[in-house]
Amino acid sequence: MLFTKPLPFISKFIDELNQGIQELRPNRKLSKTQCWWLSFCLTGILLSNSVCWAEFERIGLGGYKQAALSWMFRHSKIFWLLLLHISIILVLRHYGITEGELAGDDTDKKHAKVTTRIYKAYKIFDKKTGGYFNGQTVVLLYLITPKISLPVGFRFYEPDPVMRQWKKNDEKLKKQGKEVKVMLGSARLHVKAHAQKRFVVALKYEGEEDYRYLVASDMSWRAVDIASAYTLRWLVEVFFEDWKLYEGWGRFAPQFDEEGSSRSLTLSLLLDYALLLHPEQSARVENNLPACTVGSLKQKSRMDGLVDVIRGIVDADDPHQKLDEIIAVAKRLFPLRDSSKHMNDRDLDRLEPTPALVYRAKACMS
């Protein structure tokens, strides 16, 4: 899929994001170049399912060069943490959200066997094959509300042996579908780290020695309701599915070091916020209708991008010349490459018997 300019709903989202930054921090704002770069990247992620500068240059018909895209990613003084913070505020404000439940979960991303510069890569158990692969794990904090659900934070995971063993047992029990007895206790206690009273719920599965704890700030809930609400974290898995398939993170070109990994994830999350504010999505949510799937929004965005390219050709002073220019750029950006799967143009030397060695072959057979 091709595009010549960022999709309108993404450009609008970046403009609103810039306004939000200025409202919160009057002495800060995104430059026009930074706004264009962010809009271009989010459009590229949506249409290519990746965070890859070379791919962005190709599908953007050379409108932004690969080297320039990479330079902006590494060196432009963009307020990355502020982008996430303001984006979340925009979504919550747009839908009038004032309450929700927080849930956390993790997902794995497979990388090459040798990744000396991929941030916090480690050996991960592969549930599909029973083996192991080298990759990253991101832990996501997810806000679940009556209207929508959205990611509000992330960290890269470093494995803890105890937790890994617990998770292994937990997954085993889930597959078996067995009912497990849980001991539940609760008390309203003063939590020193919070400097105030909290509702502390203690849980212990059958066969375990140690308790795990949930800490709630609302004292009016029942302990069993708090434990039930905690199970809502399964909704994070739905987000991960869309995130991997349509929003870049699952197929992103690995960016080096902590800075590269964190910024790639941030770009992917910004796209998720932009999709939550898409006019079609917003209209459905506000009218209590089922929300659009990310896949269908992506397909519509692809169509919109293609229509913009066609409209640009039709509206040009010389449509034929405009089309020829686009074709020339496309030929340069999408060159044919030599295949290594075929036998032609290979130097195979002599693949035939050597007369002087025929007698030796006969001797070996006798």
Legacy VTK file of the C-alpha trace (Angstrom):
# vtk DataFile Version 3.0
C-alpha trace
ASCII
DATASET POLYDATA
POINTS 366 float
0.000 0.000 0.000
1.211 3.498 -0.897
0.633 6.987 0.519
1.881 10.454 -0.347
0.894 12.242 2.866
-0.139 11.232 6.398
-3.717 10.084 6.866
-6.009 12.943 8.016
-7.111 11.348 11.306
-3.462 10.789 12.265
-2.469 14.369 11.401
-5.385 15.629 13.490
-4.307 13.434 16.405
-0.743 14.798 16.288
-2.054 18.399 16.148
-4.242 17.754 19.215
-1.288 16.094 20.910
0.851 19.174 20.283
-1.873 21.433 21.675
-2.097 19.242 24.765
1.655 19.519 25.310
1.459 23.320 25.155
-1.458 23.368 27.614
0.440 21.276 30.140
3.899 22.722 29.440
3.542 26.189 27.887
7.284 26.410 27.221
7.286 23.213 25.140
5.800 22.194 21.806
6.516 20.010 18.807
8.073 21.680 15.799
6.435 21.419 12.366
9.132 18.947 11.343
8.508 16.790 14.417
4.743 16.845 13.828
5.194 15.831 10.203
7.661 13.090 11.153
5.336 11.639 13.792
2.353 11.742 11.417
4.409 10.116 8.664
5.675 7.356 10.968
2.250 6.507 12.402
0.814 6.310 8.891
3.722 4.105 7.870
3.191 1.785 10.851
-0.525 1.455 10.103
-0.010 0.657 6.426
3.066 -1.573 6.746
2.530 -3.294 10.138
6.120 -2.499 11.108
8.457 0.165 12.438
10.934 0.096 9.555
12.419 3.215 7.984
13.212 1.535 4.652
9.629 0.313 4.380
8.298 3.781 5.255
10.376 5.340 2.469
9.049 2.818 -0.058
5.347 2.990 0.739
5.610 6.759 1.222
6.968 7.036 -2.342
10.178 8.634 -1.172
8.417 11.504 0.599
10.707 10.953 3.597
14.137 9.400 3.134
15.216 6.438 5.227
18.286 8.241 6.604
16.211 11.283 7.610
13.592 9.120 9.321
16.283 7.313 11.293
18.039 10.551 12.263
14.815 12.056 13.629
14.170 8.898 15.640
17.590 9.009 17.286
18.495 12.674 17.519
15.404 14.893 17.377
14.572 16.283 20.824
11.049 14.871 21.013
9.432 14.652 24.451
8.825 10.908 24.302
7.432 10.400 27.819
5.281 13.497 27.490
3.832 12.162 24.223
2.456 9.110 26.014
1.199 11.115 28.987
-0.667 13.675 26.871
-2.055 11.026 24.508
-3.653 9.196 27.423
-5.150 12.462 28.686
-6.597 13.181 25.213
-8.310 9.788 25.038
-9.683 9.960 28.589
-10.921 13.518 28.056
-12.489 12.689 24.678
-14.587 9.847 26.121
-15.228 11.485 29.497
-13.582 8.643 31.384
-13.069 9.217 35.099
-12.644 5.685 36.461
-11.440 2.243 35.488
-9.476 -0.834 36.509
-5.739 -1.308 36.015
-4.426 -4.679 34.830
-0.991 -5.847 33.817
0.263 -8.564 31.523
3.217 -9.421 29.324
3.927 -10.501 25.753
7.021 -11.859 24.022
8.756 -10.755 20.817
11.093 -13.159 19.061
14.455 -11.875 17.808
17.520 -13.380 16.154
19.737 -15.810 18.067
22.472 -13.203 18.535
21.177 -9.827 19.771
23.986 -8.056 21.556
22.318 -4.643 21.270
18.636 -5.518 21.710
17.537 -4.182 25.086
16.924 -6.847 27.769
16.802 -9.760 25.340
16.913 -13.156 27.029
16.096 -16.862 26.547
12.301 -17.348 26.421
10.327 -20.591 26.516
8.367 -21.171 23.294
4.900 -22.468 24.192
4.219 -23.566 20.607
7.291 -25.721 20.050
8.365 -26.551 23.598
11.810 -25.113 22.865
13.364 -21.726 23.525
14.019 -18.564 21.549
15.876 -15.325 22.108
13.614 -12.318 22.524
12.176 -9.450 24.535
9.238 -9.376 26.940
7.251 -6.203 27.433
5.002 -5.794 30.473
2.045 -3.545 29.785
-0.155 -1.640 32.231
-3.670 -1.518 30.820
-6.620 0.649 31.862
-10.004 -1.088 31.519
-13.030 1.209 31.527
-16.771 0.789 30.796
-16.317 2.453 27.381
-12.857 1.558 26.107
-9.598 0.020 27.247
-6.167 1.453 26.562
-2.493 0.931 27.452
-1.135 3.475 29.920
2.448 2.325 30.490
5.061 -0.310 29.757
8.363 -1.738 30.956
10.750 -4.307 29.534
10.841 -7.443 31.642
13.841 -9.096 33.246
13.120 -12.720 34.270
12.785 -13.741 37.891
13.226 -17.523 38.492
10.449 -17.755 41.102
7.891 -15.964 38.962
8.833 -18.018 35.922
8.101 -21.234 37.785
4.757 -19.897 39.050
3.756 -18.799 35.557
4.703 -22.213 34.167
2.433 -23.945 36.686
-0.341 -21.418 36.094
-0.321 -22.014 32.325
-0.344 -25.779 32.900
-3.451 -25.537 35.081
-5.198 -23.288 32.550
-4.689 -25.846 29.786
-6.006 -28.642 31.990
-9.095 -26.600 32.882
-8.835 -27.721 36.526
-10.556 -25.846 39.357
-8.060 -24.697 41.987
-8.910 -23.868 45.571
-7.875 -20.384 46.615
-7.563 -19.090 50.150
-8.669 -15.484 50.328
-8.263 -13.105 53.229
-8.506 -9.352 53.542
-8.046 -6.439 55.919
-8.044 -2.681 55.859
-4.500 -1.872 56.920
-2.147 1.071 57.044
0.329 0.597 54.177
3.571 2.339 55.015
4.686 2.700 51.385
1.407 4.499 50.556
1.342 6.469 53.820
-2.364 5.677 54.314
-4.884 2.892 54.777
-5.525 0.458 51.943
-7.720 -2.577 51.390
-5.207 -5.447 51.301
-6.383 -8.750 49.818
-4.256 -11.876 50.331
-4.511 -14.816 47.927
-2.907 -18.251 48.131
-3.465 -21.083 45.709
-3.717 -24.669 46.903
-0.258 -26.160 47.353
1.506 -22.785 47.633
3.327 -21.647 50.758
3.401 -17.876 50.220
0.568 -15.420 49.731
0.294 -12.906 46.912
-1.326 -9.541 47.582
-3.702 -7.112 45.886
-3.832 -3.562 47.207
-6.952 -1.475 46.566
-7.597 2.172 47.366
-11.421 1.934 47.525
-12.412 0.663 50.977
-16.080 0.149 50.021
-15.505 -2.926 47.830
-15.766 -6.526 48.952
-12.612 -8.598 48.878
-14.139 -11.111 46.465
-15.107 -8.310 44.061
-11.560 -6.957 44.087
-10.227 -10.418 43.267
-12.799 -10.794 40.476
-11.942 -7.409 38.999
-8.301 -8.433 38.924
-9.184 -11.182 36.446
-10.121 -8.478 33.915
-6.451 -8.382 32.984
-7.311 -10.947 30.265
-8.463 -7.977 28.156
-4.811 -7.043 27.808
-4.379 -10.173 25.694
-6.893 -8.794 23.181
-4.833 -5.636 22.878
-1.638 -7.656 22.405
-3.237 -9.572 19.533
-4.132 -6.344 17.689
-0.834 -4.746 18.633
1.186 -7.569 17.101
-0.961 -7.911 13.976
-1.758 -4.318 13.053
0.060 -1.713 15.123
3.717 -2.292 14.445
5.186 -3.755 17.598
4.896 -7.402 16.605
6.813 -6.878 13.362
8.945 -3.838 14.121
12.486 -3.687 12.783
14.570 -4.135 15.957
15.961 -0.786 17.064
19.148 -0.909 19.113
19.563 -0.365 22.847
17.063 0.863 25.444
16.381 4.072 23.561
15.500 2.273 20.332
13.233 -0.305 21.968
11.381 2.230 24.114
10.821 4.713 21.296
9.613 2.011 18.904
7.073 0.896 21.488
6.021 4.499 22.057
5.341 5.011 18.343
3.253 1.855 18.274
1.255 2.973 21.328
0.668 6.404 19.788
-0.931 4.661 16.826
-3.229 2.781 19.211
-4.367 6.073 20.763
-4.907 7.590 17.311
-7.078 4.612 16.327
-9.134 5.021 19.522
-9.840 8.600 18.406
-10.595 7.665 14.786
-13.912 9.326 13.788
-15.536 5.977 12.941
-14.401 4.443 16.220
-15.426 7.463 18.261
-18.918 7.558 16.737
-19.520 3.903 17.580
-18.296 4.162 21.169
-20.246 7.330 21.898
-23.443 5.723 20.558
-22.924 2.545 22.624
-22.314 0.435 19.516
-19.673 -2.303 19.173
-16.250 -0.797 18.499
-14.538 -1.393 15.148
-11.788 -3.979 15.001
-8.273 -2.694 14.393
-8.084 -4.874 11.291
-11.129 -3.214 9.693
-9.847 0.260 10.587
-6.548 -0.639 8.955
-8.294 -1.772 5.776
-10.288 1.442 5.627
-7.109 3.470 6.180
-5.412 1.629 3.324
-8.324 2.504 1.068
-8.187 6.147 2.220
-4.465 6.299 1.477
-4.981 4.869 -2.010
-7.827 7.314 -2.696
-5.556 10.227 -1.659
-2.873 9.060 -4.104
-5.432 8.769 -6.919
-6.980 12.133 -6.053
-3.544 13.754 -6.146
-3.038 12.429 -9.667
-6.497 13.445 -10.914
-6.304 16.958 -9.414
-2.831 17.661 -10.830
-2.453 20.218 -13.638
-1.026 17.448 -15.824
-2.355 14.075 -14.548
-0.284 12.053 -17.037
2.934 13.727 -15.973
2.044 13.266 -12.280
1.375 9.559 -12.861
4.666 9.170 -14.738
6.503 10.803 -11.814
4.930 8.394 -9.330
5.744 5.409 -11.559
9.366 6.546 -11.845
9.674 6.876 -8.074
7.999 3.502 -7.529
10.410 1.791 -9.946
13.352 3.257 -8.062
12.026 2.338 -4.623
10.786 -1.140 -5.580
13.644 -2.617 -7.628
13.707 -6.243 -8.722
16.347 -8.284 -6.909
18.280 -11.356 -8.026
17.039 -14.611 -6.531
19.438 -17.104 -4.996
16.978 -20.012 -5.269
17.647 -20.856 -8.910
20.515 -22.464 -10.795
21.011 -19.958 -13.575
24.184 -17.854 -13.555
25.930 -20.184 -11.116
29.465 -21.505 -11.659
29.039 -25.244 -11.063
32.480 -26.325 -12.370
32.536 -29.903 -13.814
29.590 -31.995 -12.670
30.519 -35.149 -14.625
32.814 -38.197 -14.259
36.551 -37.784 -14.637
37.894 -40.378 -17.154
41.121 -40.908 -15.219
39.192 -41.828 -12.056
36.665 -44.198 -13.605
38.829 -47.207 -12.818
38.936 -46.265 -9.137
35.164 -46.108 -9.011
34.986 -49.581 -10.545
37.504 -50.876 -8.014
35.425 -49.550 -5.131
32.336 -51.324 -6.475
34.142 -54.699 -6.831
LINES 1 367
366 0 1 2 3 4 5 6 7 8 9 10 11 12 13 14 15 16 17 18 19 20 21 22 23 24 25 26 27 28 29 30 31 32 33 34 35 36 37 38 39 40 41 42 43 44 45 46 47 48 49 50 51 52 53 54 55 56 57 58 59 60 61 62 63 64 65 66 67 68 69 70 71 72 73 74 75 76 77 78 79 80 81 82 83 84 85 86 87 88 89 90 91 92 93 94 95 96 97 98 99 100 101 102 103 104 105 106 107 108 109 110 111 112 113 114 115 116 117 118 119 120 121 122 123 124 125 126 127 128 129 130 131 132 133 134 135 136 137 138 139 140 141 142 143 144 145 146 147 148 149 150 151 152 153 154 155 156 157 158 159 160 161 162 163 164 165 166 167 168 169 170 171 172 173 174 175 176 177 178 179 180 181 182 183 184 185 186 187 188 189 190 191 192 193 194 195 196 197 198 199 200 201 202 203 204 205 206 207 208 209 210 211 212 213 214 215 216 217 218 219 220 221 222 223 224 225 226 227 228 229 230 231 232 233 234 235 236 237 238 239 240 241 242 243 244 245 246 247 248 249 250 251 252 253 254 255 256 257 258 259 260 261 262 263 264 265 266 267 268 269 270 271 272 273 274 275 276 277 278 279 280 281 282 283 284 285 286 287 288 289 290 291 292 293 294 295 296 297 298 299 300 301 302 303 304 305 306 307 308 309 310 311 312 313 314 315 316 317 318 319 320 321 322 323 324 325 326 327 328 329 330 331 332 333 334 335 336 337 338 339 340 341 342 343 344 345 346 347 348 349 350 351 352 353 354 355 356 357 358 359 360 361 362 363 364 365
